[in-house]
Every structure is written in structure tokens, then in C-alpha cells.
């Protein structure tokens, strides 16, 4: 279990905001396991003991041969937010290691990511319903397992880019997941002379952290 000290919860708004602070130990990434462990810990603190449930999790049941059910986290009237940045360039932040969904106060599905100033949040979902137990890998080394997870994440990302919404605005091309809401990447667009443009595009450059 990992309890991160760079996550806070704003209980006074609806939906509640689970915020990853920019000055923390890992300000641009959160795993589903760390999110679940930390939020559960915070929900048991004295100032939150009377609050409605905020998170639920399922998965990691053993299927056999070291294969586990993938981890899915459901936020209950809550969203994840990476703390605002003050100015460009845009910071790319990642939510990874499982599947993240959210419901509003009425139990209706909603985007689990709260937008942040000058932040692009990439949600890398599991491309499979299963995980491999590193402690008993059935012949796989840690390096082989990590390569498989990297390939799965890359395939999932490529599928999102191909199937999701593309939009050009303010001299940038923005790519969204197939929900047409969650931003996963953006590029600055340039003409043949290297000037930012929205027309006669000759070059694109990825917006980096």
C-alpha cells in the first residue's frame, strides 16, 4: 500500500476534487493503485469521517496462473485534477495502471478528469481485463512484464488517437480519446517558414512538459 502525501481532497465542492499537487514527489503521474490507497486513507481521516463515500475499486482477483483481474476505480461524485500551472508550456500528466470512471451525484456517468490550467491529462486505460502478478509470473521476468505493459499502453494510446476527436484551435492540433472529451496530446502547428499557423500547415511539434 502506498499513501502519497501530495494529494488533497476538496470535500466542499460537487463533484469533490482529488488534486495532485505540482510540488509533490510525482506531480505529473498517478497510478490507479496509489490513487485508491491514498483516497481511501484520506476518507478515513477525522475531517472526512462524515463525508459520503468517494471512491470504489474492483479487480486484482486471482484468475489462476498468476493472472489477475485488471484494476478499475470508480469515483463517486468526484474527479481527479492535476494542480494548475501558471503559464505555458503545457505540462503533460498521466493517469495510468488501470481503468478510471466516475459518476456524478445523481449516479450518472461523467468525465473523471477535472481540467487544469496549462495541463494536458492523458488517461492510459488497461487494454486488457487482466494483469500479470509480478511475484509469480509463470516464467516472465520483470523486464519482459514491463515490456508487455508498455506495448499494451502504446496500443491503447494509438487506438485513442485514431478513434478520437481531432481539433485545430489557436494554432494547435488537439487529440482526444474516443470519448471526444479527454485530451491526450497536442501539437503546435507551423507553416513552411516556421511561423505558427492554422492554415497551410507544413510541420507539427509536440507540446512538451
C-alpha positions as a printed NumPy array, in Angstrom:
array([[  0.   ,   0.   ,   0.   ],
       [  1.297,   3.448,  -0.97 ],
       [ -0.082,   6.581,   0.689],
       [  1.03 ,   9.664,  -1.216],
       [  1.474,  12.931,   0.656],
       [  0.977,  15.14 ,  -2.419],
       [ -2.772,  14.507,  -2.824],
       [ -5.542,  16.545,  -1.221],
       [ -9.342,  16.378,  -1.433],
       [-11.669,  19.35 ,  -1.623],
       [-14.789,  17.998,   0.072],
       [-16.733,  21.272,  -0.132],
       [-17.493,  21.214,  -3.881],
       [-19.621,  18.941,  -6.023],
       [-18.149,  16.956,  -7.604],
       [-15.376,  16.645,  -4.998],
       [-11.871,  17.35 ,  -6.363],
       [ -8.967,  14.976,  -5.749],
       [ -5.94 ,  17.14 ,  -6.535],
       [ -2.361,  16.059,  -7.242],
       [ -0.107,  18.902,  -6.137],
       [  2.522,  20.283,  -8.505],
       [  5.199,  20.466,  -5.787],
       [  4.85 ,  16.824,  -4.757],
       [  7.146,  13.871,  -5.32 ],
       [  5.414,  12.828,  -8.547],
       [  3.427,  15.837,  -9.814],
       [  2.76 ,  14.544, -13.344],
       [  1.618,  10.957, -12.744],
       [ -0.805,   8.932, -10.641],
       [ -1.418,   5.178, -10.738],
       [ -4.804,   3.622, -10.021],
       [ -3.394,   1.714,  -7.045],
       [ -1.821,   4.806,  -5.469],
       [ -4.986,   6.797,  -6.128],
       [ -7.169,   4.195,  -4.457],
       [ -4.882,   3.673,  -1.448],
       [ -4.396,   7.403,  -0.827],
       [ -8.021,   8.454,  -1.266],
       [ -9.247,   5.649,   0.984],
       [ -6.724,   6.744,   3.606],
       [ -7.83 ,  10.39 ,   3.371],
       [-11.508,   9.434,   3.567],
       [-10.885,   7.817,   6.97 ],
       [ -9.349,  10.956,   8.485],
       [-11.32 ,  12.864,  11.188],
       [-12.225,  15.758,   8.876],
       [-13.779,  13.38 ,   6.35 ],
       [-15.324,  10.694,   8.506],
       [-18.834,  12.109,   7.989],
       [-18.484,  12.54 ,   4.222],
       [-20.223,  10.394,   1.615],
       [-18.202,   7.6  ,   0.009],
       [-15.869,   8.98 ,  -2.626],
       [-14.131,   6.006,  -4.251],
       [-14.753,   2.365,  -5.08 ],
       [-12.439,  -0.197,  -6.599],
       [-12.691,  -3.603,  -8.198],
       [-10.249,  -6.085,  -9.66 ],
       [ -6.991,  -7.863,  -8.871],
       [ -8.827, -11.125,  -8.128],
       [ -6.671, -14.13 ,  -8.971],
       [ -7.808, -15.965, -12.105],
       [ -5.045, -18.554, -11.974],
       [ -1.535, -18.94 , -13.41 ],
       [ -0.522, -15.598, -11.877],
       [ -3.156, -13.717, -13.898],
       [ -5.206, -11.095, -12.058],
       [ -8.344,  -9.191, -12.994],
       [ -7.455,  -5.638, -14.09 ],
       [ -7.991,  -2.778, -11.634],
       [-10.956,  -0.428, -12.177],
       [-11.505,   2.646,  -9.999],
       [-14.875,   4.411,  -9.763],
       [-15.016,   7.942,  -8.386],
       [-18.289,   8.778,  -6.637],
       [-19.219,  12.42 ,  -7.227],
       [-15.52 ,  13.189,  -7.581],
       [-12.876,  13.994, -10.193],
       [ -9.093,  13.856, -10.376],
       [ -7.239,  17.095, -11.064],
       [ -3.565,  17.906, -11.503],
       [ -2.837,  21.266,  -9.9  ],
       [ -2.97 ,  24.276, -12.228],
       [  0.251,  25.522, -13.781],
       [  0.846,  29.259, -14.061],
       [  1.94 ,  29.514, -17.686],
       [  2.958,  27.6  , -20.841],
       [  4.432,  25.327, -21.981],
       [  1.695,  22.818, -21.258],
       [  2.528,  20.055, -18.764],
       [  1.597,  16.506, -19.785],
       [  0.251,  14.466, -16.839],
       [ -0.646,  10.775, -16.818],
       [ -3.304,   8.673, -15.12 ],
       [ -2.307,   5.044, -15.583],
       [ -2.281,   1.477, -14.318],
       [ -5.94 ,   0.581, -14.756],
       [ -9.32 ,   1.986, -15.698],
       [-10.804,   5.163, -14.216],
       [-14.502,   6.059, -14.364],
       [-16.703,   8.487, -12.455],
       [-20.334,   9.133, -11.547],
       [-21.928,  12.428, -10.55 ],
       [-24.118,  12.963,  -7.51 ],
       [-27.084,  11.511,  -9.42 ],
       [-25.22 ,   8.329, -10.37 ],
       [-24.76 ,   9.414, -13.998],
       [-21.509,   8.799, -15.849],
       [-19.14 ,  11.763, -16.196],
       [-15.552,  12.516, -17.165],
       [-13.307,  11.565, -14.204],
       [-10.738,  14.268, -15.057],
       [-11.155,  17.88 , -13.989],
       [ -9.45 ,  20.292, -16.45 ],
       [ -6.426,  22.239, -15.214],
       [ -4.766,  25.402, -16.468],
       [ -1.855,  24.633, -18.803],
       [ -2.122,  20.883, -18.159],
       [ -2.816,  18.1  , -20.655],
       [ -4.018,  14.964, -18.865],
       [ -3.522,  11.605, -20.565],
       [ -5.617,   8.725, -19.26 ],
       [ -3.949,   5.407, -20.193],
       [ -6.541,   2.691, -19.645],
       [ -5.853,  -1.019, -19.473],
       [ -6.081,  -2.624, -22.909],
       [ -6.814,  -5.955, -21.248],
       [ -9.051,  -7.142, -18.447],
       [ -6.136,  -8.924, -16.808],
       [ -2.81 ,  -8.244, -15.118],
       [  0.187, -10.474, -14.509],
       [  1.318, -10.962, -10.924],
       [  4.962,  -9.885, -10.744],
       [  5.572, -12.004,  -7.687],
       [  4.688, -15.188,  -9.543],
       [  4.975, -14.502, -13.223],
       [  4.823, -18.031, -14.588],
       [  8.101, -17.704, -16.467],
       [  8.101, -13.974, -17.288],
       [ 10.917, -11.818, -15.985],
       [ 10.233,  -8.34 , -14.62 ],
       [ 11.799,  -6.856, -17.757],
       [  9.549,  -8.953, -20.022],
       [  6.49 ,  -7.986, -17.99 ],
       [  7.367,  -4.288, -18.205],
       [  7.771,  -4.569, -21.975],
       [  4.351,  -6.185, -22.274],
       [  2.76 ,  -3.419, -20.199],
       [  4.496,  -0.768, -22.321],
       [  3.245,  -2.381, -25.536],
       [ -0.299,  -2.583, -24.145],
       [ -0.228,   1.098, -23.168],
       [  1.165,   2.091, -26.582],
       [ -1.537,   0.128, -28.414],
       [ -4.228,   1.704, -26.262],
       [ -2.82 ,   5.17 , -26.964],
       [ -2.696,   4.568, -30.727],
       [ -6.309,   3.37 , -30.685],
       [ -7.335,   6.535, -28.854],
       [ -5.538,   8.786, -31.362],
       [ -7.122,   7.003, -34.321],
       [-10.662,   6.779, -32.963],
       [-10.977,  10.015, -31.003],
       [-11.724,  13.603, -31.926],
       [ -9.138,  15.859, -33.589],
       [ -9.478,  19.636, -33.316],
       [ -7.404,  22.593, -34.538],
       [ -7.609,  25.713, -32.368],
       [ -5.208,  28.576, -31.596],
       [ -2.501,  27.236, -33.932],
       [ -2.582,  23.839, -32.24 ],
       [ -3.931,  20.398, -33.129],
       [ -5.525,  18.675, -30.144],
       [ -6.168,  14.927, -29.953],
       [ -8.88 ,  13.429, -27.726],
       [ -9.743,   9.908, -26.584],
       [-12.693,   8.197, -28.238],
       [-14.984,   9.788, -25.637],
       [-14.276,  13.05 , -27.554],
       [-13.698,  14.827, -24.22 ],
       [-10.435,  13.624, -22.648],
       [ -7.409,  15.358, -24.167],
       [ -4.396,  13.102, -24.693],
       [ -1.954,  15.133, -26.789],
       [ -1.491,  18.46 , -28.559],
       [  0.862,  19.82 , -31.225],
       [  1.889,  23.329, -32.228],
       [  1.371,  23.882, -35.965],
       [  3.823,  25.778, -38.214],
       [  3.915,  26.923, -41.824],
       [  6.822,  26.396, -44.21 ],
       [  8.613,  29.422, -42.73 ],
       [  8.366,  28.152, -39.164],
       [  5.575,  30.525, -38.128],
       [  2.652,  29.346, -36.016],
       [ -0.391,  28.862, -38.217],
       [ -3.781,  27.22 , -38.596],
       [ -3.59 ,  27.103, -42.413],
       [ -1.128,  25.624, -44.907],
       [  0.454,  23.556, -42.14 ],
       [  3.896,  22.209, -43.034],
       [  5.107,  20.984, -39.66 ],
       [  3.815,  19.973, -36.245],
       [  5.756,  19.863, -32.971],
       [  4.508,  18.08 , -29.865],
       [  3.805,  20.322, -26.896],
       [  6.171,  19.086, -24.184],
       [  6.136,  19.476, -20.376]])
